[in-house]
Amino acid sequence: MHNAAFRALNLDYVYVPFRVSREDLPRAIEGLRAFNIRGVNVTIPHKVSIIPMLDEIDEFAQKIGSVNVVVNDDGHLTGYNTDAHGFLYSLLDQGIEPEGEKVAVLGAGGAARSICFALSERGASLTILNRTPGNAARFAAEMSEMTGRPIQVLGLNKENMAAAMDNCNILINATSVGMYPNMEATLVDSSSIKSHHTVVDIIYNPLKTRLLNEAEKAGARIVSGVDMLIWQGALAFEMWTGRQAPINIMRRCARQSLKSHEK
């Protein structure tokens, strides 16, 4: 989607993937400077460990505690986080306003942290369900202190899941459960999904997870992870290029590529 956007705006950039091991991350960062690479996206497992290797961290990324975008200004590397706003824009783009809504979030990893920060700051009431609630409780306390809003934390089990579904308007799967190749996996009993729910899955491979398929059958509104992928990418594109991202071109290309991959 980035290369399609570069071509559309006639920009002399190319976006390529690099597989970097944990051990090689410091050398990779020096490589950014040495080759004068304009910027990179950062994904798991480097979103936190990269922070001390950069020259500057955006205030918002500092609050969240993870970086997914680096911008190189003549060797000065600044880390940003577009996951949080990318997720929020993916909802707003479809007319879903989380302010004042009761939201249940499954998981407490890096993606969940960004999502919870964006939602709490927006004014949603959050319940986090995680298999190890102690881990979730620590970051929930940090979020509450920063946003001034209480966040409930529960263990991820059938009883708590059922209670959370009865109480929430929006459900968000921020775990990898249901991702290719384990596409039949789900954390949610389909009978608990009702037509008044909005169900969001941040997984984008497959485009429509089992959770989303079952939610759609129940009459619920669904949002795919590809929407978050596109919006966080568009924000990164604008940081690197200083140009407005051609969001429709990026959306079309991303969806076509993912559909092709599914085949």
N, C-alpha and C positions, 0 to 999 in steps of 0.2 A: 504493500500500500504506500510506503514511503517513496519507493522508486517511481510508482505511477504518479504520485504528487509532484516529484521533482520534474518528471517529463512534462506534466501538464503546465507547469510554470516556467519551463525551459531553464531550470537551475542546474548548474554543473556540480551535482552531488551524486553519490551512489551509496546505498545502504546495504551492508553485507553483514553476515553473522560471523562471530568469532566464539569458538568454544574455549573457555578459559577455566583452568582448574583453580581450586582454592590456593594451591601453592604458588601458582604463576600470576595471581592477581596483582601483586606489587609491580612485577615486571610489565604486565599489560598496561597498567596505569602510566608507567614511564614511557611505554610505547606510544600512548596517545600524544604525549608531549613531543616525543622524538619525530613522529610522523606528521605532527600538526593536524591530527584528526579533529574535525570541528566538534564532534560530539558523539555520544553513545547512549543507548539504552542499557540499563543494568537489570538483570533478572536474578532469580534464585540460583545459587545460594549467596549472592554477593551484595544484596541490597543494604545490609547493615555493616558487613566487614569492610566495605569500600570507604566508609565515612572518614576514618582517620587518615586515609591516603590522599584525600582531596585538599585543596587549598582553602576552600570556602564552602559552607553549607547554607543554603537558603533557610530562612527562619522557619518556614512552614515545614520543610523536610526535617529540620531539627526537632520540631514538636512531635512529628510522627515517628521519628527515629529510623527512617529508612530512605534510601535514595534509589530512584529508578531512571534518572536522566542526568547526564554530565554534559556540561557545555565547556568547551576549550576556547578561551580568549587569549591567544598568544602564549600558551603554556600555563595559564592560570585556570585551574580546573574547579568549577563550581558545581555542586550537587543539588539537584532539585527532586521533588516528588510530584508526579502528575497523576498517580493512581487515584488519590482521593478526589480531586476535582474531575478527573476522567470518569470516575464512577458516578459522581453527582450529576454531571452533565448528561450521562447516559440515561438517567431517570428523567431529568427535566426536559430533555429532548423529546420524550414521549408523553409529556404532560403529567408526570408523576412528581408531586411535591411532597417530600418526606417531612416537612415541618409539621409538628404536632401529631405525627403518626406513631403508632406502636410498631416497632421493628424488632424482629428476631434475627440474629446473625449467628450462623453456624461456623465455628472455627475461631482461632485466635492467633493465626500466623501473621506474616507481614502484610498480606493483602487485606485481611480482616482488620488489622490495625488502622490502615489507611481509610478503609470504608467506614469504620466506627467513628473515626475522628471527623470525617466529612459529615456524617449523619448527625452526630452529637452537636457539632458546631452549627448545623442547620436547624436544630431544634427538635429532632426526633427523640422519642423515648426508647432506649435500647435495652434489649436483653441478649446477652451473649451466652451461647451454649457451646461448651467445649469438653472434650473427653478428660482433660486435666484442668479442672476449674481453677486450680491454684495459679497456673500460668496466666489464665485469662483475668483473674482477679487483680493481679499486679498491674497489668496494662490498663485495665478498666479504671483502677484508682488514679492512674496518671491522667487518663482521658478526662475523668470527672473533675480533676483539679484544674485542668487547662480550660475546659469548656463550661464548667460550673453546672453541669447536669449530671444527675445520678445515673449509673449504669448497673443493671442487675446482671449477675453472673450465676449460671446454673451448670451442673454437670450434664453432659450430653447423653441422656438415656431416654427410654420410651416414655416414661411418665412425665418427665420435664418437657420433652418434645411435644407431647400431646397438649400439655398445659400452655406452652408457649404458642402453639398454633391456635388454640382457642382465644388467646388474648391479643394476638398481633394482627395487623393489617398487611404488613409487608414481611416476607420471609426472604432471607439472602443466604445462599450457600456460598461461603467464602473458603471452602475446603476443596481438595482435589478429588473428592469422592464423586465418581461418575465420569471422570476423565478417561479418554482413550488410553489404554485398550480395555479398561474395566468399566465399560459403558452401561452395564446392567446394575451397577451399584447405586444405592441411594440411601440417604439418612432419614428420609421422611416417609411415613406411612401415607400412602395416597388417599386413604379414607379421611385423613385429617385436613386435606386441602379443600377449601370451599371457594365458591364463586366470588366472594368478596375479597379474596386474597390477591395480592400482587406477589408473584414469585420470581426472584432474580437468581440466576446462576452465573457466577463469574467465569465458569469454564466455557471455552469457545471451541474445543475439539472433543466431542462433536458440537456442531452448531446448536443442536437441540438435544439436551441431555434427557435421560429417563425422567429426572425430576420435572423438567419443563414439559415434557410430553404428557406426564400424568397431571400436571397442573392445568395444562390446556384442556385436557379431557374433562376436568372438573369445572371448567368455565372460568378459571382464574386468569388474570392478566399475567403475561410472562415477558421477561426481559433477558436476552441472551448475553453471555459474557463477551461476545464480539463487539457489542456496543461500547462497553468499557474499554476494550482493546483499541477501538478506533478513536475514541475521544482522548485517551491518554496519549496516544500516538500523535494526534493532531496538535495537542499542546506542546509536545516535544518538538515537533516539526517547526512550530512558530518560534520556539526558543533558539533553535539552531539557525534558522534562515532569516528571521525577522519579517517573514511574509505570512499572510493569512493562509491557513491550511485549506486546501480544496476538499472539504469534508465529504462531499457526495462522491467524489472520485475515490477517496480513500475507503469509504464504506463499500462501494461497489466492488473494488478490487479485493478487499479483505474477504468479503463474503464469497466471491467467485473462487478465490484461492482455497478457502476452507472447504467449500463444497467439492472442489476438485480433489482435495486431499482425502475427503471422506470416501470418494469412489475408489 
